[in-house]
Amino acid sequence: MALKGAREFVQRRIETDRQSLLCALTLDLSTGNSGLGSFARGWFYEVRPEATDEVRALSRQLRAYAERIAPHLGVSDPRTLLLDAVNDSDGRPWKNDVPGRFAADCEPFLQARYNALTFRTVDDARFRFDTPFDTLEHVDAQSLFRQTQALACLLNHVANDTTDIDAWNQDRLPLRTSQPQRMSLVGGFAELSGRVVEFDPLKSFLPDTSVPDSIALNVHDHKTQMGVRPTMIEATVGREARYRFVGASPVTARFRTLQSMTRLEAYRIDPLSGSVTAAPNVGQSGLSSFPNWFSLRTARREAPLVVFDCEAIDLYDLADPHDLQPLVLPQVLDPVADAPPKSYGAYVAWHDPRLNSEAEDSLVLFVAPGSRWKLLLYSKTGELRVLLSNATSSKPHGRGFATEDGDHSASLLLSPSLAAARDFWTLNQSRIETFAKYRMISPSVVALQQEAKGSIDLAAAAFADRDPQSGDRHASQAWGLSLRVHPVVQGVANNVVSGVVYYLILLLPFSFFAERLLFGSRVFARQILLSTAIFVAAFLALRFLHPAFEIVSNPTMIFVAFVMGSLSVLVGSFVIAKFETSLRVDRLARLGVRQLDIGRIGVGLIAFQLGVENLRRRRLRTTLTTLVLVVVTFVGLSLTSVVSELKVFDLPTGKPASYAGIVVRKPNLDPLPDSASRILEQHFAGRASVARRVWYYGADLSDTNTFRFFRGAQAWEARAFMGLDPLEPLRLLLVSALAPGGRWFEEGERDAVILPRSAAEKLGISPDNLAGAQVSCSGERFRVIGLFDEKRIKALMDLDGDPPLPADFTLSKQLHDQTGAHADALRSYLRLDPSSVALLPARSTLELGGEIRSLAVGFGAEDQVPSELEDLMPRLRLNLFAAVPTDRGLEARYFSVQQGSRASGVALVLIQALIALLFVVNTMVAGVYERTREIGIFSAIGLAPNHVALLYFAESLGLWGAGLGTGLFLRAGLGPVPHRYRRDSGPVRQLQRDFVGAGLADGGGSCFGEFALPCKDRAKDRCARPRRRVPAASARLRRVDGALAHPNLRRGSGRAVGPSQAVAPGL
């Protein structure tokens, strides 16, 4: 158990006399092969490469011994006698000398800086470990005898040869004694200890109550390592419930950041029933204050493990129906407060995709006895994918599950996917009914919701009839459809909240301009009071007119929060401005300089106020222009929207399809989880066959890895295994490439292999003597059932346009780096040569450690593919290739689906917007050219062209604020306008939603540039002449501090700033 014997041995040496050792040699033998290997590393610890430097020379010397011993033992190749895995003598990394991830007893010694080696049988996968078939009758005594012979000879040299560094003997062992160390720069043998406690608020403010008869775990990334359980498990001792782990790996012994965390857990198990009665507390009194996931940076650490009394709930089949990936990010909520409860926990198997593609799609939930709970599961990208809330029509957000709920909890345990689909559907239906009152939901969303309801009913009926296969299929389909509806409905709800905030933001300029245009108060305090009154009145009007405020659960709180936020920003800006002004005045006072002119911002604000005042003097023009903008705003709000839809991308590959089917794979050929195959098999049950394509390159992906096949004294090396199912869609083409006498894999067959012809020649196998031919590889014997032609296999093309062979990732990476291909692009990969690939059953390849790289779905008829695609694409987010029937036959095409949006109703308001634009432009240009004298006056009093432009920009901004606010109130007062012009189109359903704020700035957005830019250009033409004609007045006004704020100028005395004499032509 977790190399406990070796760890305790090292611990005793460290605790007592730190006795030095010359070298520790350990054995790990099996009889699947007769070859030995000397190892200094394994998969139990992440040993740094520098930690093995001291034993490299020893392993090299042992290899020299083996070369001298081999002729005496009748071995032609010394590598088959002893393989130097420490120095990678055969050109392969040490990880690939054994087809699997193993733990070696030498690892704890090397962690403590002892010299150590492990003699282990190489090229033996140990297929029977952890199975009832691992019995004495399967032991090969001849292989064990050969290994024992080699070990006896090698250990004779080790025991008798000198280690004197001054001796010039070729048999000298290059070793020096070593002493154990707790911590070092390249290793460490740390100790973890502590107590298992629980929180009792009646006894202490901190978790301090011991939990005896519990167990503590130091969780490892792997579940098993070829028979060794790598997770350290220790029983607590005494009433204090103390635990201790020896041989923990500190950060100094690791070089990967992700794997430098230590994870501790504690449980209490009922000795009679075996149920978990106490589990780690993730709540407020648990991990938040006493984390059990930390970085070990010291030789000793005391860490309390906080648990709580719990009941365990097992949940299975928690794989995303869209991405086909297991869900590993749980969140537990209290259904009353919708917040994390005080005590809860969950166990999810840690998965590192760099180490293994196998991921658990199940979890264990721990809750307090008698409590109610809700569970949310998220994907790795943070999307909500599972909602288990026990929702009802009266409580759509869920009333929570409890262990005493009886039948309802039983249905949850029977099919979590059905429970998730039902809860998602109930929540979506509640929101759809609310939005439907105000015509804010699309009929296509309602249709998709009804289809999900039908699948839920079918799944419930199937489970009632004890047909779990059909029940899982319909439940997964309902779950996938509900997940399509949920983000759309949730987006509408979020848009409603955003729309309320957006309306409040728009009311600020509307209130200001309304006060300026309607009242024009001269007292600042009166301006503030009137603007505030208009803002509150406008909010109350929208509160009772606009449906967004009816949908939001508490619009008053949003209003209060918005007001508080606005006041905070306003006060903050005042304080900062005052502070900067004080600093500037203080700096000028120190320099002895007096500030004569006002700043640019002050001049700009005065120009802005003059522009707004000009609107009141031209009442008719302001009224007519505002009416035009009101009409444009009303039309834009009534007839435009943003439509959310599923976009299907269909790209031709330009290559014919070899069969009627579908291929599902990731763009970069990353492994697919086992749950992907199960979900597709459920979806196509009875209509198509799903086949796995499994690739195995060894325990570690490397371009130098090889697998040795033996047939007597003859051998052949393969670079990869390719596992295929009996129902492989390409089997007819593959069978046609077999030599006469060969056949394809049969159902349930595990010990069969199909070899390339070149390999068969090296192994002495021909089509004539194919019957009864056997080969051995990785400690297992395989029956050769066929030989394939390499050229014909290489000429085959799958639906993705590449041969159906394992990819050569090393050469492909070099090619992609040279061509600059994107890492996430769906690109082609170079494939291994068929002469270096062996075909095995998919099941056997998975048992070796292979990974599913793609899935192939085969159909019986060509016309079946389009209808199956139409049914599959809405509930799948993976890229796939499909054979589509065309006039030229079957054609391979690339398909993907994404959630997108498009504008709806824009064409309906285009003509109205163009007419309004002409009116607005005419008004703006006329307003600029009739004020040429005013531009000159403004220049004479010191306004720059930019300030003049700002004056007219203020007029346009005032028109926009008045027109937008009035149009908004008009649109809200008339109620919802039916969108009769929308239609669903395309081969896939379109999911539509109304965008609350569409077209709000349509009327006023175009007037800014048209109003400001012409007046700026005109000001540049007119500004020079007034300055030359009245230099004295201009200079006098510039010298007087604050002259621009003179009351006569604000009231507009004089012809230059008086009311205009005529209305602009055309308006």
N, C-alpha and C positions, 0 to 999 in steps of 0.2 A: 504494500500500500504506500504509494508515493515515495519509494526508495527509503523507507523508514529505517531499515537495518543499517544502510550506509550512513544515513544522516545521524543516527544515534551513536554510531561508532566514532564519527568525527567529533560529535558533541562531547563525548566522554574524554577524548584526548584534549580538547580545548579547556574543559572544566578542571581537569586534574593536573597533569604535568606537562602538557603540550609536547608530548613525545614526538620526536622527529621520525620520519619514514623515508626510506630510500625510494620506494615505489609501491603503490597498491595496484595489484592486478586482480581483476574481477572477470567472471565468466558469465556468458549468456548464450547457451548453445541450444540448437534445435537440429532436427534431422531432415529438413527439407532440402539441404544441400550439404556437401562435404567441405566446402571452402570456409576458411576463417578470415576474419578481418580484425585489425587492431584499431580501436576507436578511442578518441579522446573527447568526443562531444556527442550529445544526444539532443532530444527535443524537450527534456524535462526542464532544464534551465536554458536561459538564453546566454550561453557562455560567450564571452568576448574572444575573438581569435587570438589575442595576445596571451590568454591564459593557457594555451596549449604549446607555447614556445619551448618550455622546458622538456617536453616529452616527444617533440618531433624527432630529435636525434635518436632517441631510444627506439621509436617505431621504425626509423630508417635502418637501424642496426638489426632489428628483428627481421626486416625484409631481407637483409643480406644473409642472415642465418637461414631463412627459408630457401633462398637460392642454392645454398650449399646442401640443405637437407633434402630437397626435392628429388635429386637423382637416386638417393638411397631408398626413398619411399616409392619409387616408380612413378613419379609425377613429372610429366613433360613440361607443363607450364607452372612456374612457381607461384603465379598469381592465384591459381586455384588452390594452393596450399595456404598462403597467407597474403592477404590484401592489405597494403599500407593505406588505410583510410585516413590517417592523420595528415599525410602529405599528398593525398589524392594521386597515388602512384599509377592508377590505371586510366587517368585522364578524366575521371568522373568526380564530381563533388561527393563528399562523404555522405550527404543526405540521400543520394541515389544509389549507394551501395546496398541499401536495404530497401525494398519496395514497401515503405510504410514509415510512419512516425513512431519512434521507439524511445524508451528511456534507458539510460545506461548507468550502472552503479558507479562508474568513475566520475560522474558529474559532481556529486557532493564533495568528493575529495579535491577536485580541481577548483571548486568554489572556495574551499578553505586553503588553497595554494599548496596542497599536497601534489606530488607526482602520482599520476594514476593512468591506467589503460584498461580498456574492456575488450576481451576477446569475444567476438560475436560472430555467429553464422551469417554469412552474406548471401544475397540473392535468395532469400527465403521470406515470403510474405506471411507465412504462418496463418493460412486460411482458417484453420480450425480453432484458433485461440478464442476463448470466451464462448465456446459452443460445447454441447454434449459429445461431439465427435472427437474431441481431443483426448484420445485414449491410448493405452500402451500398444494396441495392435497397429496403430499408424506410425509407430516409431521405427525408423530405418536404422537398424543396428550397424550396418556397414558404414553409413555416413558418420554416425557417432564414433565408431572405432577409428576412422580416418582422422577426424578432428582431434581425438584423444592422442593419437600417435604424434601428430604435429605439435600439439601442446607439450607433450612430454619432452620432445627434442628441444623445443624453444626454451622451456623453463629450465632445462638442464644447463643451457648456455647462460641464462639469466642468473641462475643460482651459483654458478661456479666461475664465471668470468669476472675479471677485476674491474673495479670502478676507480682505480687510482689514476688521477689526471696526469701523473708523471710517467705512467707506463705507456710505451710505444708499441702497443699490441693491437692488431687489427680486430681482435675480439673484445676490446675494452668497451665497457658500457659507459656511454656519456651521461652519467647521472651524478647528482649530488643530493645529499639528504635535504629534506625540506621540513619546515615546521608550520603548523596551522596558524591562520590569521583570521581574526573576526572581520576585519575590513582591510581592503587593499585597493589599489588603483584599478585593477582589472578583475576583481572578484569580491567576494564577501560571503560570510556565513552568519547571517543575522539571527536574532532570537526575538520572537514575538510572544507576549504574554499578556494576561489581563483577566478580567472577570466577566461572566455573563450575568447581566443584571436586567431588571425591569423597573419601570417608573411607578411608584405608589405615592400619589399625592397626599395620602394620610400619614406617611412616615417621613417624607423628605421632599425638598424642592428639586432634587436631582435624582436621576435613576440610580438607586443604591441598594435595591432589594435583590439579593442573590437568587439565581434560578438554578438549583442543583439538578443533577441527572440530565444535563443538556450536553450537546456536542457542538464543537466549534470547527469551522471549515476555513481553510486557506484555498480559495477557489482558483483553479487552473484554467487556462484557455481551452484545453482539450479535455474531452470526456474520458478517453482511454488512449494509451500508447502501447499498442501491441501487447495487451495483457496487464499493463501497469496502470493503476488508477492514479493520475497525477495530482488530484486534489488531496491536500493534507486534511485528515480528519482526526480530531482528538476529542476524547471524552473529558468533561470537566471533573475536577477533583475537589472533594470536600464540600463543606457547607458554603464556603465562599465561592464555589463554582468557578475555580480558576482553570485556565487553559494555558498551554505553552506549545509553540511551534518552533522547532529548531531547523536550521538550514534554510531559512527564508532568503530570498535573493534581493539584495539592496540595489539601488540605482547604479552603483559603481560597477555592477556585474552585467549591466544591460546597455545596449546601444540604440534601442528603439524607444522613442518617446511614448508611443501609444501603449507599449507593453511594460512601461516602468511603473505601473500602478499595482498596489497590493490590495486584494479584495478579501475581506474577512466577513464571515457570516456565522450565525449561531442558531440552533434549533433545539427544540425539545420534542421528543417523540414518545407517544404512548406505548409502553412495552407490550400491551395486550393487543391493541388494534393496529398499531403501526402508523397511526395518524399523527400529523404534525400539530402539536398543541401550543407551541410558541415559536415565533418567527421574528426575523429582524424588523425593527420598527423604523419605518421611513417617515413617520409623522413628525410633529413638532418636537416631541421629547426624544426623538431618535437620531436619525442621520443628520438632521439640520444642526444639532448641537454636538453630536458625537459621530463623526463620519467613520465609516468602515471601509472606505475606498480612498487610499492615500498613497503617497510616494514615500517609500521606506529609505531614509537617508542616514540612519544611525545603526550601530551594531545591535542595540537593544531598544525595544519600544514597548511601552505599556499602553494597551488600547482596550477600553471597555466596550463590550458588545451589548447593545440595548435591544431587548426583545419585548414582546407583549403576548398575552394570551390570545390565541387566534383560532379561527377555523379556516381550513384550506379548501379552495375551490379550484378545480382543474378545468381549464379551457383549452380546446383543441381546434385545429383547422383554422387558425387565425392568419391566413395568407391573403394579401391584397388581391381582390379579383381583377383589378386593372393592371397592376405591375407584376402580379404573380410572385411577389416577394413577401417573406414573413414580416410581421409587424413586431417591433421590439421596443417601442417607447410607450409604456403604459402611464396612465394618469388616473388615479382613484379620487372620486369626489363624494362628498356628503350630499345626498339629494335634497336636504333641507336648505343648506346654505350654499350649495354649489361651490364648495371650497374643500380642499384636502382635509380629511378627518384627522383627529389627533393621533390615532394609531392605525396603521395599515402597512401592508407590505406586498411585494410581488417578486417572484423569481422568474427571470428570463435568462435563458442560456446565453452567455456572452459569445458573440460571433465576430471573428476577425476574418473578413473576406480574403485577406492576403494569405491566410494559413489554410483555409478550408472553405469550400463553397457550401457545405452542408450547414443549414441553419434550421433551428427549431421553429416550428409554427405553432407552438403551444406555450402556455405559461401557467403558473400557479399563483393564485391570488389569495392573500391572507387578510382577513378582516376580523374585527372584534366580534365575539359571539353575540348574536341577536341584533347586530347593527344592520343598517341599510346602506347600500353603496351603489355607486355608478362607476362604470369603467369606460375610459376613452383610450383608444390606441392610435398612435400617430406613426406615419412613415418616417423614414430617415430624413426626408425633406421638410418635415413638420406639418404635413397635411393630415387632417382628421380622417381616419379610415374605418374606425370601429366605434360605435356608440351603443353601449349596453346600459339602458336607463329604465327599462320597464315602463315605457311611455304608454299613456292612454289618451283618448280624445279629450278628456277633461284636464289632464296634466301632460301636455305634449313634451315638456322637458323631462318628464320621467319622475316616478315616485321612488325609484331605486329597487334593487333586489335585496332579498334577505334569505338566509338559509332555511328559515322555517316557512317559506312561501309555498312549499309543496309542489304541486304540478307545474307551476310557472318556473320554478328553479330547475325542475327536472327537464323542461323543454329547453332551458338555457344550456344545461350541460349536454343535452342531446345534440343540439345544433346551434352553436354560437353565431354562425353565419345567418341563420334564420332569425334569431333574436336581434342581431344587428340590423338586418334588412327591415324588420318590423318597426324597430325604434326609429330608424332613419325615415321610413315612410310616414310614420305618425307625426314626426316633427315637421317634415316637409308639407304634409297635408294641412296641418294647422296654419302654417304660413301661407300656403297657397289659397286657402279659404279667406284669409284676411286680405291678401292682395287682390283676390278676385272681386271683392266688393268695390274696389276702385279701379278695376280693369288694368291692373299693373302686372299681370302675368300672361304669358303667351299660351295659346291653346296647345302648342306642341309640348310644352312642359307638362300640361295637364294630361296629355296623351301618354307621355312617358311615365308619369306617376301612376296612371291607370294600368299600364303594362306591368309595372313593378308590383302593384297590388295583385294582379292576376298570378304572377309567379309566386308571390307569398302564399296565396290560397292553394296553389298546386303543391307547394312544398309542404304545407301543413297537412294537406290530405295524404300525401305520400308517406309522411312520417306516421300518420294515424293508421295507414294500411300496412305499416312495418316494411316499407320499401325505402331503406335509407339511401340507396344509390340515386333513385329519382329525387328524393327529398333534398339531398345535397346539391344535385344539379340545379333544381329550381331555386333553392335558397341562394346559391352562389349567383345565379342570374339576377334574382331580385336584389341582392346586395349590390351587384355591379350597376344596375339601373338606378337604384336609389342614390348611389354615390355620384352618378351623373347629374341627378336633379339637385342634390344637396348644395353643391357650390353655387349653382345658379340662383336658387332661392335664397341662400345665405348672402349672395352678392346683392340681390335686390334689397334685403333687409339692411345690409351695410350701407348701400347707396341712399336708403331713406334717411339713415342717421347722418350720413355725410351731407345729404341735401338740406337737412334742417340746419346744420352748422353753416352750410353755404348760404342759405337764405339769411341767417343772422348776420353774416359778414356783408351781404349785399345791402342789408338794411342800414348799415352805418353810413355809406355815402348818400343813400337815398334820404335819410333823415337830415343830414347836413344840407344837401342841396334843396330839399323841400323847405327847410326853414329859411334858407337864403332867398328862394324864389317867391315864397308865399308871404313871409313876414319881414325879412330883411332887418332884423333888430340891430341897433347900433351898440347896445350894451352887451358886453361879453357874457355876463351872467345870464341875461335873458336869452342869448343865443344857446347857451348850454341847456337851460331849462326847456326851451321849446324843442330843441333837437332831441333831448331825452324823452319828452312827451310824445313826439312823433315816433320815435323808435319803439316805445312801449305800445303805443296804439297800433303801429304796424304789426308788431309781434302778436298782439291779441287778435287782430284781424286775420292774420295767417293761421293762427292757432285754431280758429273755428272755420276757416275756409279751405285750407289746403289739407289733403288727405295724409301727407307725410307726418303731420303733427298728431293725427289720429292713430297712425300705425305705431309710432314710437311710444314705448310704454310710459315714459315720464318726460315729456318735453319741457316741463317747468324746470327740472333739474338741469337740462341742457342749457336753458336760457340763463339760469343762475351761474352755471359754470362759465358760460361764454362771457357774461358781464364781468365776472370776477377776473377772468383771464385778460379781457380787454382793458380793464382798469389797471391791472398789474403792468401790462405793457405800456400803458399811457403814463402811469406814475414813474415807472422805471426810465422811460425816455426823458421825462421832465427832469428827474434827478441827474441823469447822465449829462443832459444838456447844460443844466445849471453848474454842474461840477466842471465841465469843460470850459464854460464861460468864466468861472472863477479862476481857473488855472491860467486862462489866456490873459485876463485882466491883471492878475498878479505878475505874470511874466513881463507884460508891457510896462507895469509900474516899476519893476526892478530895472528895466532898461531905460526908463525915463521917456518912453514914447507914449503919446496919447492917440488913442484910436479915434480917427475922425469920421471915417465912412462906415456905414453899416455893411454887414457881410453879404455874401452872395445869396445865402439862404434867406436872409431877411428881405432882400430885394425880390427874390423869387416868390416869397409868400405874399408880398404886397401886390405883385403882378397877378398872382393867382386870385386874390380878393377882388382886384379890379375887373378881372375877366368874369367872375361870377356876378358882380354888380352890373356889368353890361347886359347880362341876360334879362334882368328886371326892366331895363330901359327899352328893350326891344320885345315887348310882350307878345305881339302878333307873330313875329318870326319864331320866337321861342315856343309858343303854343303849337304852331303848325309843325315845326320840326319834331317836337316831342310826340305829337300824334303819329307822325310817320314811324318813329322808332317804337312807339307802343304797338302799332300794327305789326311791324316786323318781329318784335319780341313775342307777341301773341301767336303769330303764325308759327314761329320756330318752336315754341313750347308745345303747341297743339299737334303738330304734324311730324315732328322729328323724334327719333329715338335711336338707341344703339341696340342692335340685335345680337345676342350671344348665340353661337352656333357651334356645332361640331364640324370642323374642317377636315375632310379626308384628302390626303395627298396621294395621288396616283401617278407614279412616275414609271415610264417604260424602261426596261433594261436593255431592250434591243436584242434579246436572245430568246430562242424558243424554249418552251417548257418541256421537260422530259417526262412529266407525269402530272395528273390532275390532283393538286394538293396545295398545301400551305406550309411554309417554313417560317418558324418563329425563332429569332435569335437577337442578341444585343448588337448594337453597332460595332463595338470593339471586340466581339466574341468573348465577352466575359461569361463566366459560368452562370447557368440558370439553376435555381434551387429545385430540389426534388418536388416541392409543392407545385411548381409550374406544370410538371407532367401530370400530376394528379388532377389539377383543376381542368386542364384541357381534356383529359380523359372523361371527366364527369360531363363536360360541356358537349362533347361529340359522342357520347355513349350511344351505341346502336346505329350511328350514322357515318362514322369514319373511324379509322385506326390512327392512333397516335404513337409514333416511334421516337425513341431517344437516340441521339448521337452523342456518345460518351467518348471523351479523349482522356488518355492517361499518359503523362510524360514522366512519371516518377514522383517520389515524395516531394521533390522540389523542381520547379520548372527550370531546365537548363538545356543549352544547345549541345552539351557534351554527354548527356545522359543516354545510356543504352541498357537494353534488356537482353540477357543471354539465353538463347534457346539451345538445349543440348539434346543430342540423339546419339547415345553412346559416346565415342570420342570426338564426334563432329559437333561443331557449334556455329551459331549464327547470331548476330547482334541486331536488334531492332531498336529504333529510336522512340517509337510510341505505339500504344495500343489504341485501336478504334473499336468501340463497342457498339453493336447494332442489334436491334430487336428482330424477332422473326417476321414481324409485319412491316418491315421497312419498306416505304413506297418505292425505293430504288432497287428492291431485291430482284425484280425481273431483269433489269439491266446488269446488275451485279452477277446474277447467275449466268447470264449469257457470256460474261467474261471469265467464267471458271473453266478449267480444263475438263475434258471428258472424265466422268466418274465422280465429279465433285457435286456437292449439294449445299443448300443453304441451312441456316440454323433452324432448329425446331423448337417448339414451345417447351419451356422448362429445361432446356439444355444448358449446361454450365461449363463442361470440361471440353468444349470443342474449340477449334481454331482453324482459320483459313489463312494460308501463308502465300506469299508471292512465289512465283516460279523460281526466281533466282535464289531465294532462301531455301527452297526445297532441294535444289541442286547441291547446295553446300551441306545440307543435312542428309543427303543421300535418299531423297524421296522423289519418286516419279509418279505420274498418273497410273502406271501399271501396278505399282506396289502401294497405292494409296490406302487400300483397305487394311485396317489394323495398325497403321503408322501412328506412333506416338512420339511426342516431344515433351521435355520438361523445361519449365521456366518459373522462376520465383518460388521454387519449392513445390510446385504443383505439376501434375502430368496432364497433358491435353491431347485429345484425339484430333488428328489432322483429317478434316472432312472435305477439304477442297484446296485447290491451288488456283490463284487468279493471275491473269495476264496483266502485267504492270502497265503496258501501253494502253490497253483498252480501259482500265480503271482510270488512268490519268485523263483520258479523253472524255469521260463522263462529266456532265455539268449538272449541278443542282439548281434549284430555282433562284438562288442568289447569284448565279453566274460563275461560281467557283467549283472546282472539283470537290467531291464529298470525302475529303481527306483531312487529317489534322493539319493545322496551320503551323508554319515555321515562324514563330513570333520574332525570333532574333533577326532573320533576314527581312521580314516584313517591316520591322521597326526601322532598320537601316534604309529601306526603300521609302518609307513614309517620311523619314527625316529629310531625305534628299528631295522628295517631291513637295514637301511642305503640307502634307495632308493633315487635317484637323484631327485631334485625338478622339473626338466624339462623333466624327463623321462615319457614315455607313460605307466603309471602304472595303476593297478586296484585299485578301491576304495571300501571300505566297504559301504554297502547301508543301508538305514533306514529300519526298520521292516515294512512290508506292513500294519500291523495293525495300524500304526500311520501316514498313508499317505492317503489323499483324492485326487481323480481324478476329475479334472475340465477341461472345454474347454480351449485351449491355449489362446484364446483371452481374456477370463475373468481373467486368471492368469496374463497375461501381464498388464492388467488394474490395478490389485492389486499392481503391482510392481515387478512381476516375471522376470526372466532372462532366455534367451535361452541358454541352456547348450550344446545342440547337435542338429543336423539336420539329418533326415532320408529321404533317397530317395528310393522310391519303384518302381520297374519295373514290367511290366506285364509278361515278359518271362525271363527265366534264361539265355538264350544265348545272351540277350541284354546287360548284365553287362560288359563283356570284351570290346565290341566296345565303350560303353559309357565311360569306364575308359580310353581307348586310346584317346578319344577326350577331356576328362576333365583334365587329369593329366598335360599336358603341360602348362595349363593356371591356375593351382592351386598350392599353396605352403603349404596348410594345410595337416595335417595328416588325413587319413581316413581309414575306414574298409569297405571291400567289400566282397560280396558273389561270389566266383568264382566256376563255375561248374567243377567238376573233375569226375574221374571214380567212386568215392565213393559217389557222390552226391555234393550238395553245401557245400563248405568249406569257413569259414571266414578267411580272410587274411588281414594283415596290410600293407598299401601302403603309401609311401611318395616319394617325388621327390625333388632332389637337383641339383644345378648346380655344375658340377665337371669337371675334365680334366683327360686326359690320354696321355701317350707318344705314338707317332705314328712314325713308320719307324726305331725304334731302332734295331729291329732284322735284318734289311737290312744292317746295318753297323757293326754288331757285329763281323763278320768274318774278315772284313777289319781292325777293331780296334784291334783284337787279333793278327793278323799278324804284324801290326805296333808296337804293344806293345812288341812283341818278338824282333824286330829289335832295338827298343829303349833300351830295357833292356840289350841286347847284347852289344850295344855301350857303355852304361853307366858302366856296370861291367868291360868291357875291359879297358875303360878309367881310372878306378880306379886302377886296378891291374898292369897296366903298369907303374904307377907313384909311386911305392913304394919308390924309392930313393928321389923323390920330397917331399913326405910326411916327410921323415926323415929330409931333409934340412929345410922344413918349421918349423918343431919342433925345430930344432937347433937354428933358428933365433927368437924363442919365440912365435910361433903360437900354441895355444892350440888346442886340437882335435875339439872343437866347431868351431874354426876359420877355420880349414882345411875343415870341413864339409861345412862351409859357402862359401868357395872358389869354391867348386864343385857345390854347390847349385846355385851360380851365373852363372856357365856355363849352368846348366839346365834351369835357368830362361831366359838366353839369347837365347837358342834354342827355348824355348816356344814363346818368343816375336817375333822372326824372323819368325818362322813357322806359328804362328797364323796370323800375319799381312799379310804375303804373301798369305796365303790361303784365307783370307778375300778379298783381292784385286782380286784374281783369280776368286772367286765365284761371286763377284759383277760384274766383267768384262764380264763373260759369260752370264749374264742375268738370268731370272727366269727358274728354272728347273721344269717341270710339275710333280706333285705328282700323278703318275698313280696308285700307290699302295694303295691309301686310298679307303675304302669302308664304307658305312653306314651300321650299324648292330644294332640289338636289336629291341624291340617292340616300342621304342620311338625314335623320330628323334634325331640325334646327331648333335650338333652345333659345328663346327670345326673352328679353326683359326690357322694361322701360328704363331709360336713363333719366333720373329725376331732373338733372340740371342741363339737359341738352338744349342748346340754342339760347342760353341765358344772355350771353354776351354777343349774340349775332347782330343785334341792331346797333349797338354802340361801338363795337370793336373796330369797324371800318372808318369811323369818323375821326379817330385820333390823328392818324397820319394825314388824312385829307385836310383837316382843319389846321394842324400845326405847321406842316411843311410849307404850304404856300405862303402863309403869313411870315414865316421866317425868311424865305427868299425875298418876299416883298419888303420886309424890313431892311434887308441888306441894301436894296436899291434906294430906299427912302431915308436911311439914317444919316447919310453923309451930308445931304443938303441942309437939314435943320442945324447940324452942328456948325456948319460954316456960316450960316445966316445969324444965329443967336449965340455966339460963343460966350458972351458975358452972362446971360441968364443961365446957360448950362453950367458954367463954372461956379456961379453963385450958388446954385442948388447943390452942386456936388460938395461945396465947402461947408454947407450948413448941415450939422449932424441931425438926422431925423426929419429933414425937410420933405421927404417923400410921403410922410404920414400927415401932411397938412390937411385940415378938415375940408378946405375948399377943393383940394384935389380929390378927396374921397367922395365929395358930393357931386363932382363932375361939373364944376362951374367953368364956363367958357365953351366956345364952340368945339374945341378939339375933343373934349370928352363929353359933349352933350349928346342927346338922343339923335339917332340918325334921321335924315330928312326923307328917306324913301325906303320901301320894302324891296328886298332883292328881286330882280326880274325873274319871272317864272314861278315864284312861290306865292 
